[in-house]
Every structure is written in C-alpha cells, then in structure tokens.
Amino acid sequence: MRSLFGFGKAEETPASPNASEKAANDAQTAAGDSEPAIPPVFDCAVSDGPLQEIKALSADEQQVLERIKAEIPELIADLPPIDEEAKKFVDETVPLDIEGWLTDECIARYVRARKGVYDDTKKALRKSIEWRAATRPHALRPDVVEIESRTGKMYFNGFDKLSRPVIYMYNHRQNTKEPDNQIRWVVYTLELCIRHMRPGVEKVTLAIDTTNWGFSNSVSIGTAKKFLDILSNHYPERLGRAVVFVPPKLFVGFYSLVSPFIDPVTKAKVAFVKPNDPAPAQSENSNSPWIAVEECFARDSLEKDCYGNWAFQYNHQVYWKAVEDEFAQAKAALLDKQN
C-alpha cells in the first residue's frame, strides 16, 4: 500500500498553468531552462505583515517551562556520542550546540505539545536532545542528500503570508526509492527552514501539488510513518499548514474517511485548494478543509508550477549551489560561536 503524500520578484503572469502547461514546465525543470535561472529565496524580507500568532503558555505551563529551564544542566548531561551509522552522513566538525538549540521558545513548543505535563515534557526533550547528539541532523552533509533534490520533488523556497518558510512538494517528480535517504532530505530541509525563520516564526507551510498524483510515485506508508514520527517527536509544533493543491477525488475521498480519526489540532492544519475556483463559501461552524489560495499565499510569492504567479523554475545546479553556500555559512557561524 502507498501513502497519499509524496515528497518533492515575480513576473506578471495573468493565468495559472493548466495541466498541459504544468507538464511542459516539469519537463523543462528536468531538462534545464535556457533562461537565466531564478535563485531560491531562503531569507524572508523584513515586513510589517502579520505573523502567525503563537499560543501563549498558561500559568501552569509557564511553571513547567521554568522548572525545566532550571534542570537544563541535568537534561544535557551524559549525552551519547555520534552514532557510527550517522558518521557516514554528517560533518563531524559542525558543533552540536545543544544549549543554543534549547531556547525558551524550543522548550515552550515541547510544553504545548505535551499538554503541559511536566514529566512528559522533560522526557520528550531529553529524547530529542539524545537524538540530536547521536544523529546530528543540523550537520547532515549536502552531498549525502543531493540526489534527493535533483528533480525538484521537494525543497524550501520562499515564504507564505505569515512569513512561514514554504516547502514545495511535487510528488510526481519522485526519483528515488531509498527510504532512509528520503527521510534525511526531509530532515535537512526542516533544519534549513528553521535556520531561516524570522523572529516570531516557528512553523513551516507545505505546498503540496497533487496535479499528477499517483500511487506509483508516492513514498511508502512505512517511510511516511517514520517521517511523521520524527516530526512529532523531534519537531513538535513546527507544522503551520499543509495545503494540498487540486487534490484528486480519490485523495479527497480517502481523507473524508480518515479525518474523523485525526487529531483536531492536526486536522485544522490541512487545507485543500482549487486555485482557479472562486473562494469557497464557509459557514461560521464549517469544518470543510477547502480554502481560497489567498488565505495562505500571496500569488506573486507562489511558484507558477503550484498555480501562483512567481516565474521561479527549479534549476538543480542553481538551487544546490545556494544549499551548499548556506551550509558553509551556517557551519562557520556555529564555529565562530564556539570560539
């Protein structure tokens, strides 16, 4: 069985692409563009626009946070060494910097995710600290995951209306079958997004194109489950919105069947969009996942391949140069901080 989700300044373009235009765009992405490639956008422009409101901790939750802060020396003591398997994939010269990761905002996300229960929060934090020490997700080498990015099936590029980093997923561009490396690319992308979040931003937005969706180009249930486990255990409170563009009827039907069993908080983050249709009428108590694209994205900041007006075309050579440069800069910043 396969999963439903796969991995993978603007010009004035008045119309969104239809299916045939998108097929041509995808072919151009794979073959390379004769026009000068537009580089990816990793840095959010300073804006007076709104940010997603971060839920304030209750008085009891704040007490849990303060109690855990007092126990940080205990939390970060006796950490495991880098796992022997992980050494194959990481740059061991990148400092761990657990103290820099363990900010008030980080602790607050774990407090909220664990419903303010002290023991659960402390246990979850220690688990993530040990995971980061053993696997060094922030130090994954670009060359290890480069193959996962060659077709532009999934990548970080730009920001939504609330300044959240946008991860584009074009599952029909799937090009690999090795699940562990697919997971590494997801983790690498999350770490990249987090490094480029503005102050006050804690979440990412997924823009999932399902125009050419099919079981044959989706990742397995096992891989999807492993990804969700990593997301919930080690990146809690990091998903802002998952926007599914033009979902096929089979997809919508399956979602209708499983949605009653999805946690209400998670379900509220899933949205369906038909970009060329009028904004759906929503009653005050509507639980419909259908939204207007403008609720989450500015059209001029949304890729043309995802029904926006931004003429960005994925070019692997250009994108990967930006990834390698960013990794070198992030490493240098951590080394400077250590010294």
N, C-alpha and C positions, 0 to 999 in steps of 0.2 A: 504494500500500500504506500502511496506517496502523500507528501504534505501539500497543503494548498498554497503555502507561501514559498517562493523561491528566493535565491539570493540574486542578486545582482543590482557693461551697460547694454541692455538688451536692444536688439533691433525691433523695429515696429513691424511685427508680423500679424496681420489682422485676423487670421483664422488659425485655429488649432489643426494639427495634422489629422488626416483621416487614416484608415488602416493602410492603404497603399502607400501614402506618403511616409508613414512610420516605417514600413518595410524598407523603403528606399533609404530612409535615414539610418536604419540599423545596418544595412549593407554598407553604407558609407562609413559608419563607425568602425566596422570590422576591417574595411579596406584602407581607411585613412582618407583624410579630407584634403583636397587640393587647396582650399582656402586656408589662410593663417589660422591656426587653432586658438581657441579661446582658453586661457588657463583657468584652472579651477579656483573657486573662491573659498578660502579657508578662514579668512578674517572678517568678522562682522563689522560693518561700518557703524560708527557711533551714531546713535539715533535717539530721538526723543520719543520714539514709538513705545507702545506698551510692552511689558514683559509678562510672561505667564506668572500669575500670582502663585507664590509658594505658600502652602498652607502653614500657618504659624503653629508652633507646638503649644499644647495645652500646658497648664501649670504643672500637672503631674509629669507630662512628657519632658518638660524642661528640667525637672528634678532628676529624671533618669539621665538626661544628657550631661548634667553637671556631675552626677555620680560617676558616670563612665569617664568623663574627662579627668577626674581625679585618679582614675585607675589606669591611665594610659601607659605608665611605665610597666605595669603588670601585663597589659594587653600586648605590648610589643616585645616582651622578654622572650628569650629562648626560641627565636624564630628558626624554622628549618632552612637548610641550605638550598641552593638552586637544585631542582630535580635533574638527575642525569639526563633524562629524555629532553627536558626543556633546554638544556645547554646546547642542543643541536640547533635551536631556533632563535635564541636570544643573543643580544650583545651584552656580555657579562661586564663590560666596562661602564654600562649605564648604572648610576647609583640607584639603590632601592628607594630611599627617601619615604619611608612609611610615615614619619612624622609630618611630612608635607602633605601626604595624602589624607591623613587623619584630621581633617579640619572640623570645625563646629558644624559646617554645612553637611559634611560627609556623615558625621555621627547622627545628625538630625534626620537624614534620609533613612538610616537604619532604624532609628527610633520610630519613625512613622510607619515604615514597612513592617515592623514587628509589633505594631499596635501599642507602643509604649510599655511593653513588658520588659522589665529590666534584664532578667536572666536570658530571655530570647534575644534581646538586642546585643548583649555582651557576647553571647555565644556566636551569633551571626557575624559580628565584627571580627572576632578572633579567627573564625573560619576564613573570612576574606583576607585578613592580614596574612595568615599562613599560606593561602592560595597565591597571593601576590608575591610573597617571598620565594615560594617554590617554583612558580611558573613565569614570573616577571612579565606580565602582559604589556606593560609600558615599554619594555625593551625588546619586543619582537622585532627581528630584523626585516627591513623591507624586502630583501632578496628572497626571503623564505616564502612570502605571500604574494610575490609579484605575479605569479602565474594565475592567481585567482582574479586579478584585476585586468587581465589582458583584453577581455571582450567588453569591459564596462558593465558587467552584470550587477555590480553593487559598489557604490562609492559615496563618499561625503562630498557635497558641493553646495555651498550657499546656505541660506537661512530662510526660515518662514516668517510670517508676520509678527511673531512674538520673539524673534531673534534666536530661535532654536535651530541648531545645525540640522540640515536635511540630508538624510541618507536615501539615495535613489536606489531602487531595486527593479531591475529588468530581468525577470526570471527566464525569459526566452533566450537570453544571451548566455545561459549556463554553459560552462566549458570544462568543468572538472567533476570528478566523482570521488575524490579522496575526502571523506567527511572531516577528518581532524584538521586538515589544512583549510577547509572551508570555514570551520569554527575559528581558526586563528585569524583569518581575514576579517571575520565579523568583529572579533575582539580588537584587532588592530584598528579597525575603523571606529569603533566606540572610543578607544583611547585617543585617537586623533581628534574626534569631535569634542571630547571633554577638554582637551588642551586648548581648544579654540572657542570655548564658551565665554560669552561676556559675563562680567559680574552680575549676579542676579538670575542667571540662566543655569538650569540644572538638567534639562531634558532634551531629548532629540525627537525629531519627527521623521517618520518613514514615509516616503512617497513610492508606492508600490504599483507599477504598471502591469496590469494583467491582460492587456490587449491580445497578446499571443500566448496566453497562459495555457499550460497543458501538463498532465501528469508526467510526461516523458522528460520535461525539462525542469522539474521541481526536485528539491532535495528530499531525502527520505524522512519518514516520521522520526526515526532514531536521531538523525542529525538535528532536526528541528527541536526535538525534546531536549537534547543536550544544550543547544543554544539557549532555550528558554530557561533551563536550569541555571546556566551561567548568568543570564540576565537577571533572574530573580534573586539569586544568592549573592552575586558579587557586583551587580549594578542596579540595586534597588532604587525605585523612584526615578529612573532615568528615561523611561518612555513617556513622551508627551502625547504624541498622536501617531496612529498608524492609518494612513489614508490610502485606500485601495481605489485605483483609477479604473473605471469601466470594468467592474467585475462581471464575469460571465454568469449565466443563470445557474449553472451547476455550483459555482462558488457561493452565490447568494443563498441557494437552497440549502447547502451544507451548513452555512453559517446560521441560518434560521433554526436548524435542528439543534446545533450545539450551543447557541447563545444563551439559552436558559441556564446552562451549567457553568457559564463563565462568570468569574468574579465580577460584580457590578462595577468596581473601580476600573478594572481592565477593559470591560466591555464598553465603558464610556469613552475609551481612548480610540476605539476602532471606528472608522468612518468610511463610507462608500461615496464615490463621486462619479457623475457623468458630466464632464466639463462643458459639453455643448448644450446641455439641457438647462432650462430655467431652474432657478433655485427652488428646491422642494419646499412645499408648504409644510410647516411644522406647527403642530398644536402645542399648547403650553406643556402638556404632560406626555409629549411624544417620546417614545423610546426608539424611533427609527434611526438607523445608522447613516441615512443619506443626508449629505450636507452639500452646500454650494462650495465650489473650489475656493472662492474668495474668503470663506470663513477662516481658512488656514494659510493660504498663499496669496502673494501679490503676483498677478500673471506675468509681469515683467521680470520677476525673480524666479520663475518656474520654468524648467527646461522645456524646450519645444517638443522633445520626444515624450514628455509627460504632459502634453497638452497646454503648455504655457507659451509665452511669447519670447522667452530668452533663447537666443540662437546658439547656445552652447551645444557643441558636438563633442562627445567623448573622443579624445585622442590619447591613446595609451602612453605614447612617448612623452607628450607634454605633461599629462597627469602624473606619470611616475617620477618625472624629474622634480615636480613640486613635492611629491611624497618624500623622496629621498632628501631633498633640501630641508624639509620640515623636520624630519627625524634627526638630521645632523644638528639643527638649531636647538631642538628640544634636549638632545643629549648634552650639548655644550652648556645649556642653561643649568641643567642639573649638576654638571661637573663644577661650574662656577659657584653654584650654591653650596656644594660640598666643601669647596675650598674657602 
